Amino acid sequence: MPRANIAAVHAWRAEFAAEKRHHDASAERLTQGWSFLVLMLMLLYVLIGHAPYQHDVALDADTGAAEISPVNRYIWILLAAMSMPLLWARRDQLVAVLKRLWLLVAVFVWFFLTTLWALDPAAAHRRFFLYIIAVIISLALVLGFNDSKKLHYAFVVTCGVMVMIDLLSWLILPRVSMTDVGLAAIHSHKNTLGAVMLFCGIVIGPYLMVEKPRGQQVFWSFMMVAVMALLVASQSKTSLSILLVTIFLCPFILFVLKLRGQTIHAIIATIIMMLFFGVLGYLAWCTATGLDPLAPFQGITFTQRTDVWVFVFAEIFKHPLIGSGFGSFWDIDPLLQPSLNAGLWFGSPDLANQAHNGYLDLLVTTGVIGLVGALALLFGWIARGFSELRRILQSNNPADRWNIGAATTLGLFPLLIFVHNWMESSYFTANTIFGTLILVIGMDLDLNRFRTPSVGGGNSSPSSFQGRR
């Protein structure tokens, strides 16, 4: 073949390759933009809900139970439909991703099985279906972004929008935004506002560690101050306490994670020993003085939560292994709901629609098997979150400093869920803020998608799934 023809073939191949790279880059930008839009819409709906400014529990006149929203399922189905293009764009990754998410899949298989013997099968199937929709959307978003840093930035922007909405609501519509128990703003309850601001604080706070222009730094610092102000006004003690402790401990956690493994183990061992000898010393002092060791705790009710816990414990022993069915204990048919037929003070949908302890709710609905699986997932996410954060903190690659904000948020959030669910129920609880967000963040942690640019500035192909290197 003449050299001219060979050169022409090479030129055509180079032009074709350039066009393909341009097409792939355009498709990737479109996927990232669509992921950003779907995440923002989903997150705003999760944070605000279907009934803005409705601060009282709406009861169904026929059943006396909490009213079921006629639009909630359709909004989730619409969001799922919007996420389908993302799954199609990443279809070549799905098999590998589902293998990495095998424990999450197994947990949801068990949740489905528990609906077969649920106290209220209709409620259990409905809530399980909507939770599966949330899983599909979360998976599509994690795959769509394909980068933890981009996912975190989308969280930051959406949280900024949410903070502005609540702040303006408080300033412009103070009477509508305030309730007798605290500020609720656009949300259904002051505790909901507290949970929203807790999440916004965990997202925006670490973003302040990322290098950015002075104007942006000032703006996001103001957003963080607004988060604290809204949280204080909400009088949500649980959320405020968790955020304050997180802010106080975060520098210490980051400092410790930079240390050598042996030093970290020594610090953990020292803390455990101090706690052990502290308890031992307290018991010795009580023995010497003749005091009851439990006396200081006898008057503590955690805002009357202990009454609910005692009742739920009794119900757990009726079905300890298999539970009463996923989502089939609270806000179900009044003729079947145990709390409404127990004659207790909280036996009303507007007083108690959860155990105020996520682990008790998992135990009573999905049994020991469900609780063990859910805890295995949560502890795995905590371990992976801190492991990735430690890797980035110890990295000598200057590019990793751009990942520090995202790694801190993703590393702290599962721990936040673990702590928050001792007083509230959100972990694998349908129609809750944290119950949805943990799906997105947990899946992202399972896939380990922090990407470090190479020295030449090139990244690995965004369309190919890669776990941690």
Rosetta blueprint (number, residue, H / E / L):
1 M L
2 P L
3 R H
4 A H
5 N H
6 I H
7 A H
8 A H
9 V H
10 H H
11 A H
12 W H
13 R H
14 A H
15 E H
16 F H
17 A H
18 A H
19 E H
20 K H
21 R H
22 H H
23 H H
24 D H
25 A H
26 S H
27 A H
28 E H
29 R H
30 L H
31 T H
32 Q H
33 G H
34 W H
35 S H
36 F H
37 L H
38 V H
39 L H
40 M H
41 L H
42 M H
43 L H
44 L H
45 Y H
46 V H
47 L H
48 I H
49 G L
50 H L
51 A L
52 P L
53 Y L
54 Q L
55 H L
56 D L
57 V L
58 A L
59 L E
60 D L
61 A L
62 D L
63 T L
64 G L
65 A L
66 A E
67 E L
68 I L
69 S L
70 P L
71 V L
72 N H
73 R H
74 Y H
75 I H
76 W H
77 I H
78 L H
79 L H
80 A H
81 A H
82 M H
83 S H
84 M H
85 P H
86 L H
87 L H
88 W H
89 A H
90 R L
91 R H
92 D H
93 Q H
94 L H
95 V H
96 A H
97 V H
98 L H
99 K H
100 R H
101 L L
102 W H
103 L H
104 L H
105 V H
106 A H
107 V H
108 F H
109 V H
110 W H
111 F H
112 F H
113 L H
114 T H
115 T H
116 L H
117 W H
118 A L
119 L L
120 D L
121 P H
122 A H
123 A H
124 A H
125 H H
126 R H
127 R H
128 F H
129 F H
130 L H
131 Y H
132 I H
133 I H
134 A H
135 V H
136 I H
137 I H
138 S H
139 L H
140 A H
141 L H
142 V H
143 L H
144 G H
145 F H
146 N L
147 D L
148 S H
149 K H
150 K H
151 L H
152 H H
153 Y H
154 A H
155 F H
156 V H
157 V H
158 T H
159 C H
160 G H
161 V H
162 M H
163 V H
164 M H
165 I H
166 D H
167 L H
168 L H
169 S H
170 W H
171 L H
172 I H
173 L L
174 P H
175 R H
176 V H
177 S H
178 M E
179 T E
180 D L
181 V L
182 G E
183 L E
184 A L
185 A L
186 I L
187 H L
188 S L
189 H L
190 K H
191 N H
192 T H
193 L H
194 G H
195 A H
196 V H
197 M H
198 L H
199 F H
200 C H
201 G H
202 I H
203 V H
204 I H
205 G H
206 P H
207 Y H
208 L L
209 M L
210 V L
211 E L
212 K L
213 P L
214 R H
215 G H
216 Q H
217 Q H
218 V H
219 F H
220 W H
221 S H
222 F H
223 M H
224 M H
225 V H
226 A H
227 V H
228 M H
229 A H
230 L H
231 L H
232 V H
233 A H
234 S H
235 Q L
236 S L
237 K H
238 T H
239 S H
240 L H
241 S H
242 I H
243 L H
244 L H
245 V H
246 T H
247 I H
248 F H
249 L H
250 C H
251 P H
252 F H
253 I H
254 L H
255 F H
256 V H
257 L H
258 K L
259 L L
260 R L
261 G H
262 Q H
263 T H
264 I H
265 H H
266 A H
267 I H
268 I H
269 A H
270 T H
271 I H
272 I H
273 M H
274 M H
275 L H
276 F H
277 F H
278 G H
279 V H
280 L H
281 G H
282 Y H
283 L H
284 A H
285 W H
286 C H
287 T H
288 A H
289 T H
290 G L
291 L L
292 D L
293 P L
294 L L
295 A H
296 P H
297 F H
298 Q L
299 G L
300 I L
301 T L
302 F L
303 T L
304 Q L
305 R H
306 T H
307 D H
308 V H
309 W H
310 V H
311 F H
312 V H
313 F H
314 A H
315 E H
316 I H
317 F L
318 K L
319 H L
320 P L
321 L L
322 I L
323 G L
324 S L
325 G L
326 F L
327 G L
328 S L
329 F L
330 W L
331 D L
332 I L
333 D L
334 P L
335 L L
336 L L
337 Q L
338 P H
339 S H
340 L H
341 N H
342 A L
343 G L
344 L L
345 W L
346 F L
347 G L
348 S L
349 P L
350 D L
351 L L
352 A L
353 N L
354 Q L
355 A L
356 H L
357 N L
358 G H
359 Y H
360 L H
361 D H
362 L H
363 L H
364 V H
365 T H
366 T H
367 G H
368 V H
369 I H
370 G H
371 L H
372 V H
373 G H
374 A H
375 L H
376 A H
377 L H
378 L H
379 F H
380 G H
381 W H
382 I H
383 A H
384 R H
385 G H
386 F H
387 S H
388 E H
389 L H
390 R H
391 R H
392 I H
393 L H
394 Q H
395 S L
396 N L
397 N L
398 P H
399 A H
400 D H
401 R H
402 W H
403 N H
404 I H
405 G H
406 A H
407 A H
408 T H
409 T H
410 L H
411 G H
412 L H
413 F H
414 P H
415 L H
416 L H
417 I H
418 F H
419 V H
420 H H
421 N L
422 W L
423 M L
424 E L
425 S L
426 S L
427 Y L
428 F L
429 T L
430 A L
431 N L
432 T L
433 I H
434 F H
435 G H
436 T H
437 L H
438 I H
439 L H
440 V H
441 I H
442 G H
443 M H
444 D H
445 L H
446 D H
447 L H
448 N L
449 R L
450 F L
451 R L
452 T L
453 P L
454 S L
455 V L
456 G L
457 G L
458 G L
459 N L
460 S L
461 S L
462 P L
463 S L
464 S L
465 F L
466 Q L
467 G L
468 R L
469 R L
